[in-house]
Amino acid sequence: GRQIISKRIYQCDELIFQEQPLVLAQFEWNKLYKYSACEYCLYPLESCEQNVRRLCQDSSIIIPHSECDPNRNIDQQIVRCPKCNVK
């Protein structure tokens, strides 16, 4: 097989390699459960709380520590993915 060997030590969360996806598709059940994600990079387009409320069909659910959700301020009317900027 192929491998990449580093000649230096990388920092935590440091990007070391990035490439465009060749083929990408959501699972069929994502469509069934109306999972909102970017069709290009699969980045979620809903907050954790929105996801849980949708799956549980209970709009009163409140997720603790919402400040830890990277998508907590995501707008439901997104026209561009905040991660890859694709419409």
C-alpha positions, 0 to 999 in steps of 0.5 A, spaced: 500 500 500 501 507 500 503 511 506 505 518 508 511 519 512 512 525 516 519 528 517 517 533 523 512 533 529 505 536 528 501 540 533 494 538 535 489 540 530 494 542 525 492 540 518 497 536 514 493 533 508 487 536 504 484 533 498 477 534 494 472 528 495 472 524 489 465 521 490 461 522 496 454 520 498 449 520 504 446 514 507 439 513 504 436 513 511 439 520 512 434 522 506 429 518 510 430 522 516 431 528 513 438 529 515 440 536 513 447 536 511 452 539 505 451 534 499 459 536 497 462 535 504 457 532 508 458 538 514 451 538 518 447 544 516 443 543 523 445 544 530 445 538 535 439 540 538 435 541 532 438 534 530 435 531 536 429 535 536 427 532 529 429 525 530 425 525 537 419 529 534 419 533 540 421 541 540 421 542 547 428 538 548 434 542 550 441 540 550 445 541 555 452 545 554 450 548 547 456 552 547 460 546 545 456 545 539 460 548 533 453 549 529 449 552 535 448 558 531 447 555 524 441 558 521 436 554 518 436 558 511 443 556 509 444 557 502 452 556 503 455 550 507 460 554 512 465 549 512 466 548 504 462 554 502 458 550 496 451 552 495 
